[in-house]
Amino acid sequence: MMMKSCCLRLAMTAALMLIAGWNPTAQEAESADNAAAGRDIPLYVLDERGTELSGYRVIVYDSKGETVHSEWLTSDDERKRLSIPAEALTEGARVVVDKHRYAAEWLSGDLSKKDTLRVILRPEGKLKGSLFDAEGKPAADRYVSAYEIDAADKTSVALTDENGGFVIGSLAKGAYRLEIRFDEEAVLLENPERTVNVDYGQTVGPVELHIAKGYPVSGSVIDLETGQPVRATVWVSNQPGISKTPADAEGRYVISNLPAGWHMLQCGAEDENYISAPLDQSAPLGSPGVLQVLVRDAPLEAMDFRLQRGCALECRLLNAEGAALTERKVYLNSENPQISRLVRQRETVTSDDGKFQFKGLPENDDYYFVIQQNGDDSTTQPLQFTTARFSLSREESPKEFTIHLK
């Protein structure tokens, strides 16, 4: 059976070896001198027996996941090994080494200060199986992704063939979660929590995956007071595989494929002045911007979010002499349990002039700040200062005041 597969090599395992405690040969020492001179850092790619390998690819990603360097070393390349430009190894950079029939490995950390880099490649693990749609028919041209449980950014992907078959290769030892995508949208499985364990050199399977039958859920995001549409994003917090859905210019949103059962919809407004769910975390039921819906065996409509504008705070943090305190963490909380549940995750950091702000806050009489007084030294417990309680109302928003730490 012909399998169409492609592997996203940014993903795999961290089972690799750096040069700590490694005594370089004379040839390696010469390369290290070149690196120290600000040129290139040599990369040694070995198998488990210590034999240096060729015929591999190296990709360097920066901290944002953008490719900053990519190069192949073919089997007949006279260079014998590759070197990586030191300037490509900025803070947060990652180096991925990929070779056919081997599990991809990656390096991270402060690589620019290394004299040499060393990677051990091991035989790849594979996962084979078949994918079926909600009617039990083979599902062709779907991408099946295997995400390593302990590192979600390490992924391998295969495209199903005309019979729904797939083989995912380049897997390192570990536990993997499977996800299906079609036209860049996630497709729910009947057993979305299923994981598969893979070892080096092992082929696991065949496994059968079945796409769950789903129904569309739609509604609008509007301003509670004016009835005007609000630019926002809607997502299903209990189905992380479903992509976040932006509301259109009229505030309408459609989530196309939800299986039967209870689901938590969350809505986060682009305008931070609205009281809505945070875009980066789940909010409890009863919070603004949260709906619990029951999907049965039909489309679900008119699941509307009505958002209200909240209060804003604009503050400045100073020391006893009146100088700005910078890079201090500030947490917002409340004595009111219902309000505390909504804002306890809110935090910010003071700017260069000691300023910080919060937006989209409910009216309340019992707010307070918890402020970190000293630096974020992991060897000591940060000292904290709790302010007096204060109230917020929309009539006096944005509320401005200065906090002096003594």
C-alpha positions as CSV (number, residue, x, y, z in Angstrom):
1,M,0.0,0.0,0.0
2,M,1.4,3.4,-1.0
3,M,1.3,5.8,1.9
4,K,1.6,9.6,1.4
5,S,3.3,10.9,4.4
6,C,5.0,14.1,5.5
7,C,6.8,14.8,8.7
8,L,7.0,18.1,10.5
9,R,10.4,17.7,12.0
10,L,10.1,20.6,14.5
11,A,8.7,17.9,16.6
12,M,10.2,15.0,18.3
13,T,12.0,14.0,21.4
14,A,14.6,15.6,23.6
15,A,16.7,12.4,23.9
16,L,20.0,13.8,22.9
17,M,23.4,14.5,24.2
18,L,25.3,17.8,24.4
19,I,29.0,18.1,24.8
20,A,29.1,18.4,28.6
21,G,32.0,16.2,29.8
22,W,33.0,15.3,26.2
23,N,36.7,15.4,25.3
24,P,36.9,16.6,21.7
25,T,39.4,15.2,19.2
26,A,42.1,17.4,17.7
27,Q,39.9,18.0,14.7
28,E,37.0,19.0,16.9
29,A,39.2,21.3,18.9
30,E,40.2,23.1,15.7
31,S,36.5,23.6,14.8
32,A,35.9,24.8,18.3
33,D,38.6,27.5,17.9
34,N,36.7,28.6,14.7
35,A,33.5,28.9,16.7
36,A,35.2,30.8,19.4
37,A,36.4,33.3,16.8
38,G,32.7,34.1,16.1
39,R,32.3,32.0,12.9
40,D,30.5,28.6,12.9
41,I,29.8,26.0,15.5
42,P,30.4,22.4,14.3
43,L,27.7,19.8,14.6
44,Y,28.5,16.1,15.2
45,V,25.7,13.7,14.4
46,L,26.3,10.1,15.6
47,D,24.5,6.9,15.8
48,E,24.2,4.8,19.0
49,R,27.5,3.1,18.3
50,G,29.3,6.5,18.0
51,T,29.7,6.4,14.2
52,E,29.4,9.8,12.6
53,L,26.5,10.0,10.2
54,S,25.8,11.9,6.9
55,G,22.7,12.3,4.8
56,Y,20.8,14.4,7.3
57,R,19.1,17.8,7.5
58,V,19.5,20.5,10.0
59,I,16.9,23.2,10.7
60,V,17.3,26.1,13.2
61,Y,14.2,27.7,14.5
62,D,14.2,31.0,16.5
63,S,12.2,31.6,19.6
64,K,9.1,32.4,17.5
65,G,9.3,29.1,15.5
66,E,10.5,30.8,12.4
67,T,13.2,29.0,10.3
68,V,16.5,31.0,10.4
69,H,18.8,28.4,9.0
70,S,18.3,25.1,7.0
71,E,20.9,22.9,5.4
72,W,21.4,19.4,4.0
73,L,24.5,17.2,4.4
74,T,24.4,14.5,1.6
75,S,26.2,11.2,1.8
76,D,28.8,12.3,-0.7
77,D,29.4,15.8,0.7
78,E,33.1,16.5,1.0
79,R,32.5,18.6,4.2
80,K,31.9,15.4,6.3
81,R,29.8,17.5,8.8
82,L,27.8,20.7,9.0
83,S,28.5,23.8,11.0
84,I,25.8,26.2,12.2
85,P,26.3,30.0,12.1
86,A,26.6,31.3,15.7
87,E,24.5,34.3,14.9
88,A,21.6,31.9,14.1
89,L,21.6,30.5,17.6
90,T,19.9,33.4,19.3
91,E,18.2,33.1,22.7
92,G,15.4,30.5,22.6
93,A,16.6,29.0,19.3
94,R,16.2,25.2,18.7
95,V,18.2,23.0,16.4
96,V,16.4,20.0,14.8
97,V,18.4,17.2,13.2
98,D,16.4,14.9,10.8
99,K,17.5,11.8,8.9
100,H,15.6,9.2,7.0
101,R,14.7,6.2,9.1
102,Y,15.8,7.9,12.3
103,A,13.9,9.7,15.0
104,A,14.4,13.4,14.7
105,E,16.3,15.0,17.7
106,W,16.5,18.6,18.8
107,L,18.8,20.8,20.8
108,S,17.8,23.8,22.9
109,G,19.2,26.0,25.5
110,D,22.0,28.6,25.3
111,L,23.6,27.0,22.2
112,S,25.5,30.1,21.0
113,K,28.1,29.7,23.8
114,K,28.8,26.0,22.9
115,D,32.1,25.2,21.2
116,T,30.6,22.1,19.5
117,L,27.1,20.5,19.3
118,R,26.6,16.8,19.4
119,V,23.5,14.7,18.6
120,I,22.8,11.0,18.9
121,L,20.2,9.7,16.4
122,R,18.3,6.5,17.1
123,P,16.1,4.3,14.8
124,E,12.7,5.9,14.3
125,G,9.4,4.6,15.8
126,K,6.4,4.4,13.5
127,L,2.6,4.4,13.9
128,K,0.4,2.8,11.3
129,G,-3.4,2.7,11.1
130,S,-6.6,3.6,9.2
131,L,-9.0,6.5,9.5
132,F,-12.8,6.2,9.0
133,D,-15.4,8.9,8.7
134,A,-18.6,9.1,10.8
135,E,-20.4,6.7,8.4
136,G,-17.6,4.1,8.7
137,K,-16.1,4.8,5.2
138,P,-12.4,5.3,4.6
139,A,-11.4,9.0,5.1
140,A,-8.9,10.0,2.5
141,D,-6.7,13.2,2.4
142,R,-6.9,13.9,6.1
143,Y,-3.8,14.8,8.0
144,V,-3.2,12.6,11.1
145,S,-0.9,14.3,13.6
146,A,0.9,12.6,16.5
147,Y,1.7,15.0,19.3
148,E,4.1,13.9,22.0
149,I,2.3,14.2,25.4
150,D,5.2,15.7,27.2
151,A,6.1,18.2,24.5
152,A,3.1,19.3,22.3
153,D,5.3,21.2,19.8
154,K,7.0,17.9,18.9
155,T,4.8,16.5,16.1
156,S,4.9,14.1,13.2
157,V,2.2,14.2,10.5
158,A,1.0,11.8,7.7
159,L,-1.6,12.2,5.0
160,T,-4.2,9.4,4.7
161,D,-4.3,7.6,1.3
162,E,-7.4,6.6,-0.7
163,N,-8.2,3.8,1.7
164,G,-7.8,5.9,4.8
165,G,-4.4,4.3,5.6
166,F,-1.5,6.2,7.1
167,V,2.0,5.7,8.5
168,I,3.6,8.3,10.8
169,G,7.3,8.0,11.0
170,S,10.3,9.8,12.7
171,L,8.8,9.1,16.1
172,A,11.0,9.1,19.2
173,K,10.3,7.1,22.3
174,G,7.2,8.5,24.1
175,A,3.4,8.7,24.5
176,Y,1.5,10.4,21.7
177,R,-1.9,12.0,21.3
178,L,-3.5,11.8,17.8
179,E,-5.4,14.6,16.0
180,I,-7.1,14.7,12.7
181,R,-7.2,17.8,10.4
182,F,-9.0,18.6,7.2
183,D,-8.7,21.9,5.3
184,E,-6.7,23.2,8.3
185,E,-9.6,22.5,10.7
186,A,-9.4,20.0,13.5
187,V,-11.8,17.0,13.2
188,L,-13.0,15.3,16.4
189,L,-12.4,11.6,17.0
190,E,-14.8,9.3,18.8
191,N,-12.0,8.7,21.4
192,P,-10.1,12.0,21.5
193,E,-8.2,11.2,24.7
194,R,-6.6,8.1,23.2
195,T,-2.8,7.9,23.5
196,V,-0.3,5.6,21.8
197,N,3.1,4.6,23.2
198,V,6.0,4.2,20.8
199,D,9.6,3.1,21.3
200,Y,12.7,3.6,19.2
201,G,12.8,1.2,16.2
202,Q,9.2,0.0,16.9
203,T,6.2,0.0,14.6
204,V,2.9,0.3,16.5
205,G,-0.4,-0.7,14.9
206,P,-2.5,-1.0,13.0
207,V,-4.8,1.3,14.9
208,E,-8.3,2.3,13.8
209,L,-9.4,5.9,14.2
210,H,-13.1,6.9,13.8
211,I,-14.3,10.5,13.2
212,A,-17.1,11.5,15.5
213,K,-20.3,12.7,14.0
214,G,-20.7,16.4,14.7
215,Y,-23.3,19.3,14.4
216,P,-22.9,23.0,13.9
217,V,-23.3,25.5,16.7
218,S,-23.9,29.2,15.9
219,G,-24.8,32.5,17.4
220,S,-23.8,36.1,17.7
221,V,-21.5,38.3,19.9
222,I,-23.2,41.6,20.7
223,D,-22.9,44.6,23.0
224,L,-25.4,44.1,25.9
225,E,-26.4,47.8,25.9
226,T,-26.2,48.9,22.3
227,G,-27.0,45.6,20.5
228,Q,-24.1,46.3,18.1
229,P,-21.8,43.4,17.0
230,V,-18.6,42.9,18.9
231,R,-15.3,41.6,17.4
232,A,-14.5,38.5,19.3
233,T,-13.2,34.9,19.2
234,V,-15.3,31.9,20.3
235,W,-13.9,28.5,21.2
236,V,-14.9,25.2,23.0
237,S,-12.9,25.0,26.2
238,N,-13.6,21.3,26.7
239,Q,-12.5,20.4,23.1
240,P,-9.0,21.8,22.7
241,G,-8.6,20.2,19.3
242,I,-11.2,22.5,17.7
243,S,-9.8,25.7,16.4
244,K,-10.9,29.1,17.8
245,T,-13.5,30.7,15.6
246,P,-13.5,34.5,15.0
247,A,-16.9,36.3,14.8
248,D,-17.5,38.1,11.5
249,A,-18.2,41.8,11.0
250,E,-21.8,41.2,12.0
251,G,-20.8,39.4,15.2
252,R,-21.8,36.0,13.8
253,Y,-19.9,32.8,14.6
254,V,-20.2,29.2,13.5
255,I,-18.5,26.2,15.1
256,S,-19.0,23.5,12.5
257,N,-18.4,20.1,14.1
258,L,-19.4,19.5,17.7
259,P,-20.3,16.0,18.9
260,A,-23.4,15.3,20.9
261,G,-23.1,16.2,24.6
262,W,-22.5,19.1,26.9
263,H,-19.9,21.7,25.9
264,M,-18.4,24.9,27.3
265,L,-18.3,27.8,24.9
266,Q,-16.1,30.7,25.7
267,C,-16.0,34.1,24.1
268,G,-13.1,36.6,24.3
269,A,-13.5,40.1,22.9
270,E,-10.7,41.8,21.0
271,D,-11.5,45.1,22.8
272,E,-10.1,44.5,26.3
273,N,-12.6,47.0,27.8
274,Y,-15.3,44.3,27.5
275,I,-15.9,41.8,30.4
276,S,-15.3,38.5,28.6
277,A,-13.4,35.2,29.0
278,P,-9.6,35.4,28.9
279,L,-8.2,34.2,25.5
280,D,-5.4,32.1,27.0
281,Q,-7.2,30.0,29.7
282,S,-10.5,28.4,30.7
283,A,-13.1,30.4,32.7
284,P,-15.5,28.8,35.2
285,L,-19.2,28.4,34.3
286,G,-21.2,31.6,35.3
287,S,-18.4,33.9,34.2
288,P,-19.0,36.6,31.5
289,G,-18.3,35.2,28.1
290,V,-19.0,31.5,29.1
291,L,-22.0,29.4,27.9
292,Q,-22.8,25.8,28.6
293,V,-24.6,24.2,25.7
294,L,-26.2,20.8,25.0
295,V,-25.7,19.4,21.5
296,R,-28.2,16.7,20.6
297,D,-28.8,15.3,17.1
298,A,-29.4,18.6,15.3
299,P,-27.7,22.0,14.6
300,L,-27.8,24.4,17.6
301,E,-28.5,28.1,16.8
302,A,-28.9,31.4,18.7
303,M,-26.2,30.7,21.2
304,D,-25.5,34.4,21.7
305,F,-23.0,36.2,23.9
306,R,-24.0,39.6,25.3
307,L,-20.9,41.4,26.5
308,Q,-20.8,44.5,28.7
309,R,-18.1,47.1,28.9
310,G,-16.2,47.0,32.2
311,C,-14.0,49.3,34.3
312,A,-10.4,50.2,33.8
313,L,-7.5,50.9,36.1
314,E,-4.4,53.1,35.3
315,C,-1.9,53.0,38.1
316,R,1.7,53.9,38.9
317,L,4.0,52.1,41.3
318,L,6.6,54.2,43.2
319,N,9.0,53.7,46.1
320,A,9.1,55.9,49.2
321,E,11.4,58.4,47.5
322,G,9.0,58.7,44.5
323,A,11.1,56.8,42.0
324,A,9.3,54.4,39.6
325,L,9.5,50.7,40.4
326,T,9.9,48.7,37.2
327,E,9.4,45.1,36.3
328,R,7.4,44.3,39.4
329,K,4.6,41.8,39.1
330,V,1.1,43.1,40.1
331,Y,-1.8,40.7,40.8
332,L,-5.4,41.8,41.0
333,N,-7.9,40.1,43.4
334,S,-11.1,40.7,45.3
335,E,-12.7,39.8,48.6
336,N,-15.9,39.1,46.7
337,P,-15.7,35.3,45.9
338,Q,-17.7,35.7,42.6
339,I,-15.4,38.6,41.4
340,S,-12.3,36.8,42.7
341,R,-13.1,33.8,40.5
342,L,-13.1,36.1,37.5
343,V,-10.0,38.2,38.2
344,R,-7.7,36.0,40.3
345,Q,-5.7,35.1,37.2
346,R,-5.1,38.7,36.2
347,E,-1.5,39.8,36.5
348,T,0.7,42.4,34.8
349,V,4.2,43.9,35.1
350,T,5.1,47.5,35.7
351,S,6.7,49.4,32.8
352,D,9.9,51.5,32.8
353,D,8.0,54.4,34.4
354,G,6.3,52.2,36.9
355,K,2.9,52.2,35.2
356,F,0.5,49.3,34.9
357,Q,-3.2,48.9,33.9
358,F,-6.1,46.5,33.9
359,K,-9.2,46.6,31.7
360,G,-12.5,44.9,31.4
361,L,-13.2,44.6,35.2
362,P,-16.7,44.2,36.7
363,E,-17.9,46.9,39.1
364,N,-17.0,45.9,42.7
365,D,-16.3,47.4,46.1
366,D,-13.6,45.0,47.3
367,Y,-10.6,45.0,44.9
368,Y,-7.0,44.9,46.0
369,F,-3.5,44.5,44.5
370,V,-0.8,42.1,45.6
371,I,2.5,43.5,44.5
372,Q,5.9,41.7,44.3
373,Q,8.4,43.9,46.2
374,N,11.7,42.4,45.3
375,G,13.2,40.8,42.2
376,D,12.1,37.4,40.9
377,D,15.0,35.5,42.5
378,S,14.1,31.7,42.5
379,T,16.3,31.2,45.5
380,T,14.2,33.4,47.8
381,Q,10.5,33.8,48.5
382,P,9.4,37.0,46.8
383,L,8.2,39.6,49.4
384,Q,4.7,40.8,48.7
385,F,2.7,43.9,49.6
386,T,-1.1,43.9,49.7
387,T,-2.8,47.3,49.1
388,A,-5.9,48.6,50.9
389,R,-9.3,47.7,49.4
390,F,-10.7,50.0,46.7
391,S,-13.9,50.2,44.6
392,L,-14.5,50.4,40.9
393,S,-17.4,51.9,39.0
394,R,-18.0,52.6,35.4
395,E,-18.8,56.3,36.2
396,E,-15.2,56.9,37.3
397,S,-13.5,54.6,34.8
398,P,-10.7,54.7,34.1
399,K,-9.7,55.0,37.7
400,E,-6.2,56.5,38.3
401,F,-4.1,56.4,41.4
402,T,-0.5,56.1,42.5
403,I,0.8,53.4,44.9
404,H,3.8,54.1,47.2
405,L,5.7,51.1,48.6
406,K,7.6,51.9,51.8
